[in-house]
Amino acid sequence: MKKPFILVLIFSLSFSWSNHAQRNLHVIAESGLNLRAKPKKTAMVIAKIPYFEKVTLEHKNDYGVDTLTILKTETQEVPLVGKWLKVSHKGNVGFVHSSYLQDINKSYQDKNLNQDYILLKPGMNCLDNLHDKRAYHWYGLYHHKEGTSLSEIDFEYLSIENTYVPYYIHAEKDKDLLFIIGSKQTLNVGSRKPHFYFQKNPIVQHLRKDLCDTLISIKNKIYFQYTTLYEEGMDFKCFVKQDQNYQYMHQRRHENRLLNVTSFEWMGDLDGDGLTDYIFTFGEKSSSTILYLSSLRKANEIVHPVAAYYSGYCC
């Protein structure tokens, strides 16, 4: 039996709670967060702060680093490292562990997405991608030898202190887990066909020069077009096809820049309407992985973007 991979944390000064002094932070412990009289896990509990309520950070300095536990999944083990912080909540002042606090940063998000559906990836990230879990039904999208399947899933948001990647989405059943899907309506669990998962994504910089000026098809559903722009470079465009119709897949960022697909993640019938849905990633340094559903398509569309998971470089 293979032993689970133990994640080694790289210590850094890149994340500091002093940046959040006098700011409101959300409690992400689903069973509630203990507000303690002293900065240690055996101290008296003053109050229990409910899930997703806000606390105010009272002091920019922390009161010591503490490892609460070792989180175990099917594939890895992660030490839950955090700092004791002094906070206030509804007149009570005490100490909480930073692993169960997060700030919500919406500045990088598209306001038109993440309404009825949510897209998440398990593991570490530099961006929070935090949503109130109570508003959605949650499913794991798995890929294994038999194909792709959708199953109900439980997971939790956590903060890991002193790492380059402070935000962590923890799912115990993470073997073969591709994505976590949140939906305001229930989805049918089970296999998803037709399915296709590209383990080696067609990243732009990995393309061979001899693929230029060609149109490459995957399952007669997705078409990648390569066009020579100059001697050592090329343009890269992606289209999805249904019947004789094509839709150009791109993302327009807030600075009005147009981004083409950098990787193809998955396709299959996620929403159960008999048509193909897609997941693509746009960008690299600052990337968005977007879920497209056929059931919510608008006029002249094959699929419509409904949810985005944000990631990118951490430094």
N, C-alpha and C positions, 0 to 999 in steps of 0.2 A: 504493500500500500504506500502510495506516495505521500510524503509529508507536505503539509501546506507551506507555501512560500511565505517567508517572514519579511515584511516590508521594512527596510532600513530607512529611518527618517534622517534627512539631511538638515542639520541645524543652521539657522540663518537668522539675521536680524531684520529680514524683509517685512515681517508682519508684526505690528505693535498695537496693543490695545490703547496706548496713549493717544493714538489718532482718533479714538472714539470717545474721549473724555467729555462728559456732560451730554452725550448723545444717547438716544434711545436705541436699544438693541432688542431683538426678538428672542423669546425663549423657544427653543426648538426641541426640548425634551417633551415627548408626547404624553407622558404620565405626569408632567409637571416638574418644576425644578425647585429643589430645596434651598431656601434662603437660610444660611447658617449664622450663628453668633460669632464664630471664629473661622479663619481660613484653613479649615481642615475637614476631612470627610467624616470624622467622628464627632464634630461639634454639634451642639444643640440646634435643632431646627426651629427657626422663628416662624416661618410660614412656608407654604408651598405655592409657588407661582404657576398659574395655569399655562398650558401650551399656547404659544404664539402671542402671549401678552408681552408688553414692552416693559423693560426696566431701564433705569438711568444709571449710567456709569458715573460714580461719584468721585473717583480719584484716578488720575492718569497712570499711577504706578500700580503694579501688581503686588500680590502678597505671597509669592512663591509658586514654583512649578510643582505639579503633582501628576502622577500617572494613575488614573482611576482604575483601569483594567486593560486587558488585552482583548481586542475585538477579533473574533474568529469567523471566517467565512469558509466556503468550500475550497477556496484557492489560496488564501493568505491569512496572515495574522498581523494586526496593526495595533501598536500601543496607543491608547487614548491619553495623550499628553495635553495638559492645559494649565492655565494659571488661575489662581484664586483672585477674584476681582471684587471690589466693594461697590455695591449697587443699592439703589432704593426702589421700592415698589409700594405704592399706595400707603405711604407713611412709614413703612418698615425699612430699616437700613441694615444690611448684613453682607454676607459673602456668598458668592456662587462660583462654580467651576466654569471656565470659559468654553469648555467643550460643548456646552449646551446653549451657547449664545451665538447669534449671527445678526449682522446688519443686512438690510435689503438694499441693494444698489440697482436701481432701474435705469440708470443713465445709459447703459450699453444695450438695452433691450428694445426691440421693435414693439411698439404699443399695440400693433394690430395682431400680434401673435400671443400664444399662451393664455387664451381665454377659455375655450371649451376643452382644449387638449393641452397636455404638458409632455415634453420630451426631455428625458434625463439619461445620463450615462453613469453607471456605477464607478466608484473609485474617487481619486483625488482630482481637484481642479483649482485653478486660481480665482475663478469667479463663483459666486454663491449659488446662482440658479435656484434660489429659495422660493418656494410657494407654500401656501397653507394647504397641507395635505388633506384636511377635512373636507375640502370642496370637491374632491375627485375620487373615483375608483382607480385603483392602481394595478398595473399588469407588467409582467416581465416578458420581454420579447427575446426568446432563446433560439439559438441556432446549433443544431447537433447533427449527427449522422443521418438521422431519419428525416431531417428537414427543419423547418422553422415552426415554432409553436408559441402560443400566447397563454400565460398562466397568471393567476392572481399572485401578487407579491407583496411582501412587507419590507420596508426599508426605513432608514432614518437619516436625517441630516446631522452632521457633526462638524465641529471645528477642531483641527489638529494644530496645536501650538508649535511655534518655532520651526516651521517647515516652509519650503518654497511654495508649497501647494496647500494652503491652510484649510480648504473646504473639502469635505469628504462625504460621499453618499455611500452609506453602508448597507449592503444587502447580504444576508447570510447565504442565500441560495444564489451564488454568483457564477457558478460553473456554466459556461456557454451562454452567459447573459450578455446580450448585445445592448439593449436599451430598456429603460423603464418608461412606460406610457401611463399618463394620467388622463382620465376621461370623465366628463361630468355625466355621461350616460354609460350604462353597462355595456361591455363588449363580450362577444362570445369567445370563450376560451377554447383552446385546442390547436390543431395544425393550421398553418396558413399556406395555401397553395393558390397560384404558382408562387414559389419563393425563389429568391436568389440573393446570396450573400457573397460579396466580393472580398475575399480575405486579403488580397493584395490590391489595394485601391489604385485606380489609374491617376496618380498624382502627376501634375503637369510636368514637374522637373524630371520625372523618370521616363518620359516618353521618348521613344527613339525617333531620330530624324527621318527615318524612312517611312514613318507613319504620316508624314505631312501630306496635305492636300488629299486626304482620304476621309471616308465616313465609315466608322466602325460600329457594328451593332452588337448589343447584348440581348439575347433572347428575343430579338425582333421588337423590343420594347424601348430600349435606350440607345441613342445614337450619339457617339462622340465624333465631333468634326475637328480635324486638325488642318490648319491653313498656315502656310509659310508666310511670315511677316517680314523677316529679314534673314540674313545668311545663317545665323545661329539661333534664331528664335522662331516661335510659332504662336498662333492664336489657338485657343482651346475652347470649344463650345459644346454644350450638352443639350440634347433634345429628348423629350419623351414622345412616344407615338401611340396613338389609338386609332385603329382603322387607317384612314388615310390622312389623319390630322397630326400635326406636330406642335409641341409647345417648347419654346426656348426656356431653359432653366437658368435663372440668374437671380441675384439678390442686389437690391439697391440700398446702400448704406445711407446713414443720416447725412453724410457729407456729399450725398448724391453720386458717390462712386458706384460703378456697376461691377459686380464681382461674378465671375463665372464659377462653375462647379470645380472644386479641387479634388473631391473624391466622392465616389458612389458607395453608399453604405449598405442599402437593403431595398428590396422591392417585394411586394406580395399584397394580398387582400387583407388589410388590417381591419377595416371598418365593416366588412361583411356584405358589401354591395355587389360583389362579383367582378369588380374592376380592380386594376392594379394601383397600389399606393407606393410611395417612394420616400426614401430618406437620403438626402444629399448633404455634403459639407461644402461650405463656401469660405474662402479665405484660409490663411494659415497662421500668421502671427496673431491675428485677432479673428477667430473663426466662429461660424454659426453652423450647427448641424440642424437641418430643417426637415420636419415631417410634412409631407404633402398627402392630402386625402382626396380621393375621387368623389366621395359622396358630398363634399362641400364645394365642388368646382363651380365657378361662375361662367357666364357666357364667354365663349371662345377659349375656354380652358379645358384641359384634360384632368388636371389636379390643381388643388389650391393649398397654399402654405397655411398651416394651422398652429404649429408649435416650433420652438427653437431651443436648442441647448447651446450655451455660449461657452467658449473655451479659448485657448491661445497660449502664447508664451507667458511665463510667469516672471520674467525679468527683462 
